[in-house]
Each structure stands twice: as C-alpha cells, then as structure tokens.
Amino acid sequence: MPEDLPTAWYVAHTKPRQERTAAEQLRRQDFEVYLPLFKVFREPGRRRVSATPQSGPFAPASDPALTAHEPMFPRYLFLRPTRATQSLSVVRSTVGVSKLVMFGHQPATLADAAVQAIRQAEDLRETTDLVDISPYQPGMAVRLRDPALAGVQALVQAVSADRVTLLLTILGRSQTVQVEFGRIAPL
C-alpha cells in the first residue's frame, strides 16, 4: 500500500442483513472492503423422504451442506480508500450502508494489526470441522424429528462430520443408531 494512504480501516454500519450488498457496492466504488465471515452450523430444513428403498429415518443425507457463513460482526464491515484523493463522504450514501461509525466528528478506525487478527480468527474457524461447531455434543439429550419416530428421545454418543450417533431405547432395548443432523432437534 502506498505511503500516502491510511493503513487504518474505517468502520461502516450497514442496514440489517445488507452487509454483503454494502460490501459489493463499496468495492464498486473502489474501496478496499473486508467483511469477516464466520462459519456456523446450519440447521437443515426438513427434507422430503422419497419412496426409494434407501429412504427412511437413517438414509444418507441428500444435502450435505450443513455450514453457512454469517457476518462475524452483524451490521458492520471494514473499509479503506485505495487512492489518496478518495473521499469517505460517499460511504454514507452507499446502498446497504446505514452510516460511517464516528467518534465525535472523527470516523472510527481500526488498526491494520487488529484486522489481521480478525482474518486469522476467520481462517482458523474456516478450517474447523463440523464436529467442533455442531450444537450437538456427547451426552446431550435430543428428540428425533422423523415422522416414524417423532418425539422419541435419545442421547448423543458421538458427532461426526455428517452424522450423529445416538443411544435410544426401542421396545425396551438400548440401540445405537446413526442419523443425519436434520433428523434430530435439541430438547
């Protein structure tokens, strides 16, 4: 980055759920933009079970995408000019931006080292396994959502990248079964 450009980042407050729109619009205006995203467990919606022989409560998942990326700081993003003559005044009228965060009459800034630390945390979270971000942990009580076994309670024994191993009692006997994440819900 040239010496006459600020190394600090400015903070923009966005409209609700408009972080990505604001980031794209600011990039189009030639700002350097950083929107930290956080990998999170995404609760799958109910899936329709087909009538094929492989279907049923313990069939393989048809949608393996169980993660999503959400803004690490909802309604905030970081930006900095790419030219020494670039004005910050256009930021407040950018689509998706509510305002530039100010301290008195001065725009709020964040040191480049702090942004780099946020990037490292984001990278670390991105390489995390689904097991580590899953809301289901061993020993947790859950209930089955599948229509055939709806409401049956079980204990989580183990969590893998795409399935949960449960201990449940069926007809008076303890059984260990593996189910996909979308087939259970916390109690």
N, CA, C and O of each residue as an XYZ file, in Angstrom:
748
protein
N       0.853     -1.174      0.000
C       0.000      0.000      0.000
C       0.900      1.239      0.000
O       1.851      1.303      0.779
N       0.615      2.230     -0.867
C       1.430      3.446     -0.903
C       1.444      4.164      0.439
O       0.511      4.054      1.235
N       2.528      4.902      0.670
C       2.708      5.565      1.971
C       1.671      6.636      2.266
O       1.364      6.876      3.434
N       1.113      7.293      1.237
C       0.178      8.383      1.486
C      -1.251      7.893      1.775
O      -2.135      8.704      2.052
N      -1.479      6.585      1.712
C      -2.798      6.037      2.035
C      -2.839      5.593      3.492
O      -1.835      5.124      4.027
N      -3.997      5.738      4.137
C      -4.100      5.305      5.534
C      -4.004      3.780      5.638
O      -4.525      3.054      4.792
N      -3.332      3.313      6.689
C      -3.249      1.872      6.911
C      -4.381      1.415      7.812
O      -4.681      0.223      7.890
N      -5.010      2.365      8.493
C      -6.136      2.024      9.371
C      -7.380      1.771      8.531
O      -7.513      2.274      7.416
N      -8.273      0.990      9.086
C      -9.537      0.670      8.438
C     -10.637      1.500      9.073
O     -10.608      1.761     10.275
N     -11.608      1.915      8.270
C     -12.778      2.619      8.764
C     -13.887      1.597      8.972
O     -13.884      0.530      8.358
N     -14.827      1.929      9.836
C     -15.896      1.002     10.180
C     -17.224      1.557      9.663
O     -17.598      2.689      9.968
N     -17.927      0.741      8.876
C     -19.240      1.134      8.362
C     -20.312      0.308      9.051
O     -20.156     -0.897      9.249
N     -21.397      0.968      9.411
C     -22.569      0.308      9.992
C     -23.555      0.119      8.850
O     -23.921      1.081      8.175
N     -23.986     -1.120      8.631
C     -24.853     -1.405      7.491
C     -26.314     -1.507      7.919
O     -26.636     -1.549      9.107
N     -27.166     -1.544      6.934
C     -28.582     -1.800      7.190
C     -28.734     -3.275      7.531
O     -27.874     -4.078      7.168
N     -29.813     -3.654      8.222
C     -29.984     -5.056      8.619
C     -29.885     -6.021      7.433
O     -30.539     -5.838      6.406
N     -29.053     -7.050      7.604
C     -28.826     -8.102      6.615
C     -28.396     -7.564      5.247
O     -28.679     -8.182      4.221
N     -27.723     -6.431      5.231
C     -27.267     -5.816      3.985
C     -25.742     -5.752      3.907
O     -25.193     -5.000      3.102
N     -25.054     -6.542      4.744
C     -23.593     -6.478      4.787
C     -22.966     -6.803      3.432
O     -22.067     -6.093      2.981
N     -23.429     -7.863      2.785
C     -22.849     -8.281      1.502
C     -23.151     -7.268      0.400
O     -22.296     -6.987     -0.440
N     -24.350     -6.729      0.403
C     -24.717     -5.706     -0.582
C     -23.837     -4.473     -0.401
O     -23.309     -3.934     -1.373
N     -23.684     -4.034      0.828
C     -22.864     -2.857      1.106
C     -21.412     -3.105      0.690
O     -20.775     -2.232      0.101
N     -20.893     -4.294      0.997
C     -19.511     -4.615      0.631
C     -19.330     -4.561     -0.878
O     -18.350     -3.996     -1.363
N     -20.257     -5.138     -1.620
C     -20.160     -5.135     -3.085
C     -20.237     -3.716     -3.639
O     -19.479     -3.359     -4.541
N     -21.137     -2.916     -3.111
C     -21.275     -1.530     -3.587
C     -20.024     -0.706     -3.276
O     -19.602      0.110     -4.094
N     -19.439     -0.913     -2.112
C     -18.211     -0.182     -1.761
C     -17.045     -0.628     -2.646
O     -16.211      0.193     -3.029
N     -16.982     -1.910     -2.970
C     -15.931     -2.382     -3.891
C     -16.093     -1.733     -5.265
O     -15.104     -1.377     -5.907
N     -17.318     -1.582     -5.706
C     -17.579     -0.937     -6.997
C     -17.140      0.519     -6.981
O     -16.836      1.094     -8.027
N     -17.106      1.116     -5.785
C     -16.645      2.497     -5.650
C     -15.138      2.546     -5.401
O     -14.589      3.600     -5.080
N     -14.482      1.411     -5.550
C     -13.027      1.283     -5.462
C     -12.470      1.411     -4.044
O     -11.345      1.873     -3.853
N     -13.267      0.996     -3.048
C     -12.751      0.899     -1.687
C     -12.237     -0.513     -1.470
O     -12.744     -1.460     -2.071
N     -11.240     -0.660     -0.621
C     -10.842     -1.991     -0.161
C     -11.802     -2.323      0.968
O     -11.941     -1.548      1.915
N     -12.468     -3.478      0.875
C     -13.513     -3.836      1.825
C     -13.197     -5.183      2.443
O     -12.738     -6.104      1.767
N     -13.447     -5.282      3.729
C     -13.295     -6.554      4.420
C     -14.546     -6.809      5.247
O     -14.863     -6.060      6.170
N     -15.254     -7.887      4.896
C     -16.428     -8.332      5.626
C     -16.083     -9.685      6.235
O     -16.150    -10.700      5.542
N     -15.715     -9.725      7.516
C     -15.371    -11.004      8.140
C     -16.592    -11.920      8.224
O     -17.653    -11.523      8.705
N     -16.418    -13.146      7.750
C     -17.497    -14.136      7.785
C     -17.111    -15.271      8.710
O     -15.944    -15.655      8.788
N     -18.090    -15.799      9.402
C     -17.886    -16.817     10.417
C     -18.607    -18.083      9.989
O     -19.804    -18.049      9.703
N     -17.895    -19.196      9.940
C     -18.511    -20.478      9.579
C     -19.346    -20.965     10.757
O     -18.855    -21.077     11.880
N     -20.617    -21.253     10.483
C     -21.529    -21.701     11.535
C     -22.268    -22.961     11.085
O     -22.379    -23.236      9.890
N     -22.764    -23.711     12.050
C     -23.591    -24.877     11.776
C     -24.945    -24.380     11.296
O     -25.557    -23.515     11.924
N     -25.402    -24.924     10.196
C     -26.710    -24.536      9.657
C     -27.683    -25.668      9.911
O     -27.485    -26.789      9.443
N     -28.714    -25.374     10.640
C     -29.746    -26.376     10.924
C     -30.468    -26.676      9.620
O     -31.112    -25.793      9.052
N     -30.370    -27.907      9.141
C     -31.036    -28.223      7.875
C     -32.548    -28.213      8.035
O     -33.084    -28.556      9.088
N     -33.217    -27.814      6.970
C     -34.676    -27.842      6.978
C     -35.157    -29.274      6.849
O     -34.380    -30.178      6.542
N     -36.412    -29.468      7.081
C     -36.958    -30.821      6.923
C     -36.845    -31.216      5.468
O     -37.191    -30.451      4.568
N     -36.364    -32.407      5.255
C     -36.218    -32.919      3.895
C     -37.356    -33.872      3.601
O     -37.818    -34.611      4.471
N     -37.792    -33.839      2.372
C     -38.799    -34.818      1.962
C     -38.114    -36.147      1.778
O     -37.038    -36.210      1.182
N     -38.709    -37.205      2.274
C     -38.144    -38.542      2.139
C     -38.820    -39.204      0.956
O     -40.044    -39.330      0.924
N     -38.020    -39.631     -0.024
C     -38.595    -40.270     -1.206
C     -38.990    -41.700     -0.890
O     -38.658    -42.227      0.172
N     -39.694    -42.318     -1.810
C     -40.181    -43.684     -1.607
C     -39.176    -44.732     -2.068
O     -39.539    -45.901     -2.196
N     -37.945    -44.358     -2.316
C     -36.942    -45.313     -2.764
C     -36.515    -46.194     -1.602
O     -36.687    -45.801     -0.448
N     -35.956    -47.387     -1.872
C     -35.544    -48.278     -0.794
C     -34.496    -47.673      0.127
O     -34.394    -48.093      1.280
N     -33.705    -46.693     -0.339
C     -32.672    -46.111      0.506
C     -33.236    -45.070      1.466
O     -32.516    -44.588      2.341
N     -34.500    -44.718      1.319
C     -35.048    -43.677      2.185
C     -35.395    -44.245      3.556
O     -35.368    -45.456      3.772
N     -35.713    -43.364      4.451
C     -36.066    -43.782      5.800
C     -35.360    -42.912      6.801
O     -34.611    -42.012      6.420
N     -35.582    -43.157      8.066
C     -35.018    -42.260      9.074
C     -33.499    -42.272      9.133
O     -32.899    -41.325      9.642
N     -32.861    -43.322      8.625
C     -31.411    -43.403      8.739
C     -30.743    -43.407      7.370
O     -29.621    -43.895      7.234
N     -31.420    -42.867      6.348
C     -30.873    -42.793      4.994
C     -29.807    -41.716      4.932
O     -29.802    -40.810      5.766
N     -28.883    -41.794      3.945
C     -27.855    -40.769      3.813
C     -28.466    -39.397      3.546
O     -29.550    -39.283      2.975
N     -27.768    -38.393      3.957
C     -28.246    -37.026      3.751
C     -28.211    -36.674      2.278
O     -27.241    -36.984      1.585
N     -29.271    -36.023      1.791
C     -29.279    -35.606      0.399
C     -28.651    -34.228      0.239
O     -28.250    -33.861     -0.865
N     -28.560    -33.464      1.310
C     -27.959    -32.141      1.274
C     -26.843    -32.079      2.315
O     -27.102    -31.794      3.484
N     -25.595    -32.345      1.896
C     -24.517    -32.373      2.879
C     -24.060    -30.997      3.356
O     -23.214    -30.909      4.246
N     -24.596    -29.933      2.789
C     -24.163    -28.587      3.177
C     -24.765    -28.221      4.521
O     -25.899    -27.747      4.591
N     -24.017    -28.438      5.577
C     -24.510    -28.161      6.922
C     -23.840    -26.941      7.547
O     -23.992    -26.684      8.741
N     -23.102    -26.196      6.735
C     -22.479    -24.985      7.249
C     -22.925    -23.793      6.425
O     -23.333    -23.923      5.271
N     -22.838    -22.661      7.030
C     -23.132    -21.401      6.358
C     -22.097    -20.395      6.828
O     -21.393    -20.629      7.811
N     -22.009    -19.289      6.133
C     -21.095    -18.218      6.526
C     -21.918    -16.977      6.832
O     -22.595    -16.426      5.964
N     -21.842    -16.553      8.078
C     -22.569    -15.376      8.535
C     -21.566    -14.303      8.917
O     -20.429    -14.609      9.278
N     -21.984    -13.039      8.837
C     -21.074    -11.971      9.254
C     -20.625    -12.162     10.704
O     -21.439    -12.415     11.592
N     -19.328    -12.036     10.923
C     -18.771    -12.173     12.262
C     -19.281    -11.041     13.164
O     -19.526    -11.240     14.354
N     -19.434     -9.860     12.576
C     -19.950     -8.698     13.293
C     -21.188     -8.219     12.540
O     -21.075     -7.364     11.662
N     -22.359     -8.748     12.862
C     -23.555     -8.358     12.117
C     -23.727     -6.846     12.052
O     -23.611     -6.145     13.057
N     -24.004     -6.367     10.855
C     -24.238     -4.953     10.531
C     -22.974     -4.100     10.521
O     -23.066     -2.873     10.531
N     -21.791     -4.727     10.501
C     -20.549     -3.960     10.428
C     -19.625     -4.542      9.376
O     -19.594     -5.754      9.164
N     -18.873     -3.671      8.720
C     -17.803     -4.091      7.825
C     -16.700     -3.051      7.881
O     -16.891     -1.952      8.404
N     -15.556     -3.405      7.343
C     -14.381     -2.528      7.390
C     -14.016     -2.120      5.973
O     -14.154     -2.902      5.032
N     -13.549     -0.887      5.834
C     -13.166     -0.392      4.516
C     -12.018      0.590      4.643
O     -11.774      1.161      5.706
N     -11.318      0.771      3.532
C     -10.307      1.823      3.479
C     -10.139      2.267      2.036
O     -10.339      1.481      1.110
N      -9.774      3.519      1.848
C      -9.602      4.048      0.491
C      -8.434      3.374     -0.224
O      -7.483      2.912      0.406
N      -8.526      3.329     -1.541
C      -7.432      2.784     -2.349
C      -6.651      3.888     -3.045
O      -5.627      3.628     -3.678
N      -7.139      5.133     -2.925
C      -6.444      6.292     -3.503
C      -6.356      7.391     -2.452
O      -7.241      7.519     -1.607
N      -5.310      8.170     -2.502
C      -5.123      9.246     -1.528
C      -6.217     10.307     -1.635
O      -6.536     10.955     -0.639
N      -6.791     10.495     -2.806
C      -7.808     11.527     -3.015
C      -9.233     11.012     -2.826
O     -10.189     11.760     -3.026
N      -9.384      9.764     -2.450
C     -10.709      9.164     -2.316
C     -11.413      9.668     -1.061
O     -10.858      9.606      0.036
N     -12.622     10.161     -1.223
C     -13.387     10.726     -0.114
C     -14.238      9.662      0.562
O     -14.765      8.760     -0.090
N     -14.362      9.779      1.859
C     -15.227      8.888      2.622
C     -16.679      9.362      2.615
O     -17.562      8.638      3.076
N     -16.935     10.541      2.112
C     -18.294     11.090      2.165
C     -19.295     10.262      1.374
O     -20.488     10.307      1.671
N     -18.847      9.509      0.376
C     -19.772      8.696     -0.422
C     -20.229      7.443      0.323
O     -21.212      6.815     -0.069
N     -19.531      7.081      1.379
C     -19.846      5.846      2.095
C     -21.260      5.888      2.667
O     -21.994      4.906      2.559
N     -21.648      6.995      3.267
C     -22.953      7.061      3.927
C     -24.122      6.977      2.954
O     -25.233      6.637      3.361
N     -23.898      7.281      1.675
C     -24.983      7.188      0.696
C     -24.881      5.930     -0.164
O     -25.574      5.808     -1.175
N     -24.030      5.008      0.231
C     -23.863      3.755     -0.496
C     -25.010      2.809     -0.161
O     -25.429      2.708      0.992
N     -25.506      2.127     -1.169
C     -26.588      1.164     -0.970
C     -26.152      0.121      0.056
O     -25.077     -0.464     -0.070
N     -26.983     -0.112      1.068
C     -26.694     -1.092      2.113
C     -26.007     -0.514      3.333
O     -26.002     -1.146      4.389
N     -25.432      0.661      3.217
C     -24.734      1.283      4.348
C     -25.690      2.209      5.081
O     -26.387      3.012      4.460
N     -25.720      2.094      6.397
C     -26.526      2.980      7.223
C     -25.743      4.257      7.528
O     -26.247      5.369      7.369
N     -24.486      4.066      7.973
C     -23.654      5.227      8.290
C     -22.212      4.782      8.484
O     -21.934      3.594      8.644
N     -21.334      5.710      8.471
C     -19.939      5.501      8.828
C     -19.875      5.693     10.341
O     -20.381      6.692     10.853
N     -19.270      4.768     11.056
C     -19.190      4.870     12.512
C     -18.259      6.030     12.861
O     -17.150      6.134     12.337
N     -18.726      6.889     13.744
C     -17.977      8.097     14.116
C     -17.748      8.146     15.619
O     -18.567      7.659     16.399
N     -16.636      8.734     16.016
C     -16.365      9.098     17.406
C     -16.307     10.611     17.415
O     -15.294     11.209     17.053
N     -17.396     11.219     17.831
C     -17.490     12.670     17.734
C     -17.585     13.055     16.268
O     -18.507     12.644     15.564
N     -16.614     13.856     15.812
C     -16.596     14.272     14.411
C     -15.578     13.501     13.592
O     -15.363     13.809     12.420
N     -14.947     12.497     14.197
C     -13.919     11.716     13.509
C     -14.433     10.314     13.210
O     -15.068      9.692     14.062
N     -14.163      9.806     11.997
C     -14.564      8.423     11.693
C     -13.789      7.442     12.575
O     -12.596      7.616     12.827
N     -14.484      6.426     13.030
C     -13.842      5.383     13.838
C     -12.878      4.603     12.962
O     -13.178      4.304     11.806
N     -11.715      4.273     13.519
C     -10.730      3.499     12.770
C     -10.328      2.268     13.565
O     -10.467      2.207     14.787
N      -9.831      1.305     12.831
C      -9.347      0.065     13.411
C      -7.966     -0.176     12.829
O      -7.790     -0.120     11.612
N      -6.990     -0.443     13.677
C      -5.613     -0.654     13.220
C      -5.538     -1.875     12.313
O      -6.284     -2.838     12.490
N      -4.641     -1.827     11.349
C      -4.460     -2.939     10.417
C      -4.106     -4.223     11.158
O      -4.513     -5.306     10.738
N      -3.359     -4.123     12.246
C      -2.996     -5.314     13.028
C      -4.249     -5.989     13.602
O      -4.314     -7.217     13.660
N      -5.233     -5.207     14.021
C      -6.481     -5.773     14.552
C      -7.252     -6.495     13.444
O      -7.820     -7.563     13.673
N      -7.271     -5.908     12.245
C      -7.951     -6.545     11.116
C      -7.241     -7.848     10.746
O      -7.895     -8.836     10.411
N      -5.922     -7.854     10.804
C      -5.174     -9.084     10.505
C      -5.477    -10.167     11.545
O      -5.554    -11.347     11.201
N      -5.647     -9.783     12.793
C      -6.006    -10.750     13.837
C      -7.397    -11.323     13.590
O      -7.630    -12.511     13.815
N      -8.321    -10.481     13.128
C      -9.666    -10.957     12.788
C      -9.596    -11.919     11.612
O     -10.294    -12.933     11.599
N      -8.759    -11.612     10.622
C      -8.583    -12.508      9.461
C      -8.046    -13.872      9.908
O      -8.480    -14.908      9.403
N      -7.115    -13.870     10.844
C      -6.564    -15.137     11.342
C      -7.634    -15.952     12.063
O      -7.707    -17.169     11.894
N      -8.458    -15.287     12.862
C      -9.547    -15.981     13.557
C     -10.542    -16.547     12.544
O     -11.046    -17.657     12.715
N     -10.818    -15.788     11.500
C     -11.719    -16.238     10.443
C     -11.144    -17.462      9.723
O     -11.866    -18.423      9.458
N      -9.851    -17.427      9.409
C      -9.193    -18.561      8.750
C      -9.195    -19.798      9.640
O      -9.417    -20.910      9.161
N      -8.952    -19.608     10.923
C      -8.960    -20.728     11.871
C     -10.341    -21.364     11.943
O     -10.464    -22.588     11.938
N     -11.372    -20.542     12.008
C     -12.742    -21.055     12.071
C     -13.117    -21.777     10.767
O     -13.862    -22.757     10.790
N     -12.605    -21.293      9.644
C     -12.920    -21.901      8.347
C     -12.378    -23.321      8.247
O     -12.983    -24.164      7.584
N     -11.258    -23.599      8.888
C     -10.670    -24.935      8.825
C     -11.217    -25.864      9.911
O     -10.828    -27.030      9.985
N     -12.111    -25.353     10.746
C     -12.701    -26.142     11.819
C     -13.654    -27.173     11.252
O     -14.394    -26.888     10.310
N     -13.640    -28.371     11.818
C     -14.560    -29.426     11.403
C     -15.968    -29.121     11.886
O     -16.166    -28.384     12.852
N     -16.933    -29.699     11.201
C     -18.333    -29.538     11.581
C     -18.575    -30.026     13.005
O     -19.420    -29.487     13.719
N     -17.835    -31.040     13.407
C     -17.979    -31.596     14.757
C     -17.737    -30.511     15.810
O     -18.418    -30.472     16.835
N     -16.782    -29.649     15.555
C     -16.416    -28.627     16.535
C     -17.424    -27.483     16.634
O     -17.492    -26.808     17.661
N     -18.206    -27.260     15.577
C     -19.171    -26.156     15.622
C     -20.612    -26.648     15.749
O     -21.548    -25.850     15.799
N     -20.775    -27.943     15.799
C     -22.119    -28.523     15.922
C     -22.726    -28.196     17.280
O     -22.022    -28.199     18.290
N     -24.024    -27.913     17.314
C     -24.673    -27.677     18.606
C     -24.909    -28.971     19.386
O     -25.273    -28.937     20.561
N     -24.698    -30.110     18.723
C     -24.905    -31.408     19.368
C     -23.582    -31.922     19.913
O     -22.610    -32.063     19.171
N     -23.547    -32.202     21.206
C     -22.345    -32.675     21.878
C     -22.668    -33.966     22.625
O     -23.807    -34.165     23.046
N     -21.674    -34.850     22.796
C     -21.917    -36.100     23.522
C     -22.551    -35.849     24.898
O     -22.155    -34.943     25.631
N     -23.547    -36.685     25.220
C     -24.261    -36.569     26.486
C     -25.509    -35.710     26.416
O     -26.299    -35.688     27.359
N     -25.698    -35.002     25.312
C     -26.836    -34.106     25.156
C     -28.101    -34.904     24.811
O     -28.052    -35.839     24.012
N     -29.214    -34.533     25.409
C     -30.497    -35.169     25.103
C     -31.119    -34.497     23.879
O     -31.136    -33.270     23.775
N     -31.625    -35.307     22.963
C     -32.256    -34.807     21.742
C     -33.556    -35.594     21.507
O     -33.823    -36.602     22.162
N     -34.339    -35.106     20.566
C     -35.527    -35.848     20.150
C     -35.437    -36.058     18.650
O     -34.879    -35.232     17.928
N     -35.989    -37.163     18.191
C     -35.997    -37.459     16.761
C     -37.114    -36.682     16.091
O     -38.184    -36.491     16.669
N     -36.859    -36.232     14.862
C     -37.842    -35.455     14.105
C     -38.531    -36.288     13.029
O     -39.568    -35.879     12.505
N     -37.983    -37.424     12.700
C     -38.526    -38.232     11.623
C     -39.968    -38.616     11.933
O     -40.267    -38.963     13.075
N     -40.874    -38.565     10.952
C     -42.279    -38.876     11.229
C     -42.493    -40.249     11.878
O     -43.360    -40.382     12.742
N     -41.737    -41.256     11.489
C     -41.926    -42.600     12.038
C     -41.543    -42.677     13.512
O     -42.135    -43.449     14.267
N     -40.566    -41.891     13.923
C     -40.091    -41.936     15.311
C     -40.197    -40.572     15.993
O     -39.457    -40.281     16.933
N     -41.110    -39.751     15.519
C     -41.229    -38.384     16.026
C     -41.400    -38.361     17.537
O     -42.234    -39.075     18.094
N     -40.608    -37.541     18.182
C     -40.705    -37.348     19.614
C     -39.905    -38.309     20.460
O     -39.768    -38.090     21.664
N     -39.369    -39.371     19.871
C     -38.560    -40.319     20.637
C     -37.307    -39.592     21.113
O     -36.652    -38.892     20.342
N     -36.985    -39.767     22.388
C     -35.814    -39.103     22.948
C     -34.604    -40.024     22.896
O     -34.728    -41.246     22.985
N     -33.422    -39.408     22.747
C     -32.176    -40.164     22.677
C     -31.059    -39.327     23.270
O     -31.218    -38.129     23.502
N     -29.929    -39.972     23.513
C     -28.723    -39.283     23.982
C     -27.683    -39.315     22.887
O     -27.491    -40.340     22.233
N     -27.012    -38.197     22.684
C     -25.939    -38.127     21.701
C     -24.727    -38.846     22.271
O     -24.279    -38.549     23.378
N     -24.195    -39.806     21.497
C     -22.982    -40.510     21.911
C     -21.755    -39.934     21.231
O     -20.708    -39.769     21.858
N     -21.885    -39.627     19.935
C     -20.749    -39.100     19.175
C     -21.275    -38.258     18.024
O     -22.411    -38.423     17.581
N     -20.419    -37.344     17.545
C     -20.768    -36.474     16.433
C     -19.663    -36.590     15.394
O     -18.483    -36.463     15.720
N     -20.045    -36.830     14.144
C     -19.067    -36.855     13.053
C     -19.397    -35.718     12.094
O     -20.280    -34.903     12.361
N     -18.688    -35.672     10.992
C     -18.876    -34.571     10.053
C     -20.270    -34.534      9.440
O     -20.756    -33.450      9.119
N     -20.926    -35.666      9.268
C     -22.229    -35.652      8.624
C     -23.322    -36.418      9.370
O     -24.471    -36.442      8.929
N     -22.978    -37.034     10.483
C     -23.967    -37.822     11.231
C     -23.751    -37.680     12.734
O     -22.698    -37.255     13.210
N     -24.806    -38.058     13.454
C     -24.772    -38.063     14.909
C     -25.099    -39.482     15.357
O     -26.071    -40.073     14.887
N     -24.289    -40.034     16.265
C     -24.563    -41.360     16.821
C     -25.378    -41.170     18.088
O     -24.991    -40.437     18.997
N     -26.528    -41.855     18.123
C     -27.464    -41.716     19.236
C     -27.647    -43.028     19.968
O     -27.526    -44.104     19.383
N     -27.938    -42.929     21.240
C     -28.323    -44.070     22.050
C     -29.791    -43.859     22.386
O     -30.152    -42.880     23.040
N     -30.645    -44.793     21.932
C     -32.061    -44.674     22.220
C     -32.637    -46.022     22.610
O     -32.055    -47.069     22.328
N     -33.763    -45.979     23.251
C     -34.432    -47.209     23.690
C     -35.620    -47.465     22.782
O     -36.545    -46.657     22.697
N     -35.578    -48.619     22.096
C     -36.674    -49.027     21.216
C     -37.163    -50.387     21.707
O     -36.380    -51.332     21.801
N     -38.447    -50.488     22.018
C     -39.060    -51.718     22.512
C     -38.315    -52.292     23.715
O     -38.127    -53.503     23.826
N     -37.901    -51.410     24.603
C     -37.260    -51.833     25.834
C     -35.789    -52.189     25.705
O     -35.171    -52.601     26.687
N     -35.214    -52.040     24.521
C     -33.792    -52.361     24.334
C     -33.024    -51.116     23.903
O     -33.512    -50.314     23.107
N     -31.840    -50.972     24.431
C     -30.984    -49.856     24.030
C     -30.379    -50.141     22.669
O     -29.860    -51.228     22.417
N     -30.454    -49.159     21.805
C     -29.916    -49.285     20.452
C     -29.028    -48.078     20.159
O     -29.305    -46.965     20.606
N     -27.971    -48.311     19.411
C     -27.127    -47.233     18.927
C     -27.426    -47.074     17.446
O     -27.355    -48.039     16.684
N     -27.761    -45.854     17.039
C     -28.063    -45.574     15.639
C     -27.349    -44.303     15.208
O     -27.024    -43.440     16.024
N     -27.116    -44.212     13.909
C     -26.534    -43.003     13.349
C     -27.588    -42.323     12.499
O     -28.247    -42.959     11.677
N     -27.741    -41.020     12.705
C     -28.723    -40.248     11.955
C     -28.070    -38.975     11.437
O     -27.043    -38.536     11.954
N     -28.673    -38.393     10.419
C     -28.173    -37.121      9.908
C     -28.648    -35.992     10.820
O     -29.614    -36.152     11.566
N     -27.976    -34.874     10.755
C     -28.275    -33.750     11.648
C     -29.721    -33.289     11.543
O     -30.324    -32.925     12.553
N     -30.284    -33.297     10.349
C     -31.640    -32.803     10.145
C     -32.718    -33.668     10.760
O     -33.879    -33.260     10.797
N     -32.374    -34.850     11.245
C     -33.365    -35.773     11.791
C     -33.536    -35.640     13.301
O     -34.341    -36.352     13.902
N     -32.773    -34.721     13.921
C     -32.860    -34.556     15.378
C     -33.021    -33.076     15.726
O     -32.750    -32.185     14.921
N     -33.466    -32.861     16.939
C     -33.594    -31.488     17.466
C     -33.263    -31.527     18.949
O     -33.560    -32.517     19.617
N     -32.657    -30.476     19.477
C     -32.369    -30.446     20.914
C     -33.666    -30.449     21.719
O     -34.702    -29.981     21.246
N     -33.600    -30.974     22.922
C     -34.780    -30.933     23.812
C     -34.933    -29.583     24.436
O     -35.865    -29.363     25.209
